[in-house]
Amino acid sequence: MMLLYVALLFSAFVVEHYKNTDEYRKLINGVQYSDIPYFLYKIVRQNKPLTWTVVSYVQENSKVLGKGYMVNTNEFIIQYDPRDRYVKIPTPKVYIFVEDIPHKYTGKDQWYYRWRKDIQDNLKHWIALYSAKHDNIKIFAKSHLVTVYEIDNSGYIKELERKSRESSNK
């Protein structure tokens, strides 16, 4: 029994614990990468309220409510064509969150995440097509797990304002 206590004390004080490693800190959140809330905080701090839209998963919705807007990643890929002249989202900025390494959630309801890699691959493809046709996209923030793209969507806002003036003049 004494040997067991010595082994426990040795492991408690001498052996490095996984929770103290950088890898653990980066992956600590069960349903999203820890970088995502930090990048959302940067977006909130750098923009006026309700002038931006985030394209991401549902976990970010609570962090966006009342500050900006959100479109679910899969809905974005389905509803918006990257070859269109504008991203038809009526905010001056659109931020797209791409998981460079798709998150592997292994908790309750993990079946829901089985398509996450496919969705992220489709999103990367969407961004490649959009970047080939438009010059208003840039990297806003990047870590080794997540890249956030920023689309300057002010051209679409100007187009909406122009159409509104034309319809009011008729």
N, C-alpha and C positions, 0 to 999 in steps of 0.2 A: 504494500500500500504506500509505503514511504517513497518507493521508486516512482510510483505514479504521480505523487505530488511534486516530486523534483522535476519530472518530465513536464508537467503542466506549468510549473513556475518558469522553467527554462523556455518553453514555447511562448509564454506570455510576455517575457521581458527581452528575450534575445532574438528569436526568429522574427523576421519582418512579416508583418501581416498584410494580406492582400488589400485590405481597406486603406492602407497607407500608400498604395502605388498609384501612379498617374493613371494607369489604365482603369482602375476602379473609379477614380474621381470622374473620369470622362464618361463612363458608362453607368453612373450611379442611378440615374432615373430609369425606371422600369419600362416606360412606354415611349420615351423620346430621349434624344441625346441632350446632355446638359448644356451644350452650346446653343441650342435653339432658344431657350428663354433669354439668354444673354443677348443674342442677336435681335430678338423681339424688343428687348429693352432699348437697344441702340436705335431701332426704328422709331419707337415711341418718343424717345428723347430728341431725335433729329427732325421730326415732322410735326406739323400742326395736326390736331385731332381731326379725324374723319377725312383726311386728304390722301389716304393710302389704303391699299388692299394687300393682304397676305395670301399667298397660295401655299397651303400647307395641309397637314392632317388635323383632324378634329381636336386633338389635344391642345392645340394652340388657341382655340376659340375663346376660352375663358380669359386668356391674356390679352386678347384683341378687343373684346366687347367694350363698347363705349369710347374706344380710342381710335379704331380703324375698322376696316371691313375684312372679311375672310371668304375665300373660295376654297372648297375642298380640292385636294390635288387631283383626284380622279375625275371629278366634275369639270375641272379646268381643262384637262386634256381632251375630254369629250366635247365640251361646248365651244372652245376657242380654237380657231384655225390659225396656225403660225404663219400662214401665207397671206392672211388678211392684212389690209393696210394698217389697221389699228387693233389693239387688244381692246375689245369693246367693254371695258370696265370703267365706269365713270369716276375714276379718281386719278389725280395727276401722277401718282406713283404706284407701281405694282411690284411687290417683292415676292420672288419665287424661291421657296426653300427646297433644296435638292439634297437628299442624303447620298453622299458619295459612296458610302457603304450602307446599304439599307439596314435599318434597325431590326434586330432579331429579338423580338419580344417573346418571352417564354412563360408568361404568366397565364392567368385565366383568359379564356377566349382566344388563345393563340391562333386558332384556325383563321381568324379574321386577318391575320398578318401574312398569310401564305402568299398573297399576291403582291406584297409590298415591293419586292425586287422588280417584278414586271412593271408596276406602276412607276417606279423610279426610273427604270430604263426608258419607258415611254415619255416621261417628263424630260429626261436628258435629250431624247430625240426631238421633242417639241422645241426645246431651247436651241438645239443645233439648227433646225429649220428656220426658226425665228431669227437667229443671229445672222444667218446667211442672207436674209432679205432686209433686215433692219439694222440701223446703227445706233439705236436708242437703248441698248441693253448693255449692262456692265456688271461686274462682280462687286457687290456691296460689302460682303464679308465672307471669310473662308476659314475653316478649320480643317483638320485632317479627316473629319467625318461629314461635315456639312458645308455646302456652298450656297450663299444667298445671292440671287441675281436681282438687280434693280432695273425695271423698265420705266423710262421717262415717258409717261403716257399723256403728257400735256398736249400733244398733237390731237389726240382724240377729244380732249376737253374743248380745245379751240374749235374743232369740227362740230361738236354739239352746240356750242355757243353760236356759231355761224348759222347752223340750221334753225336754231331757236329764233334768231333775229330775222331770218328770211320768212319763217312762218308767221311771225308777229307783224311783219310788214305787209302781208297779203290781206 
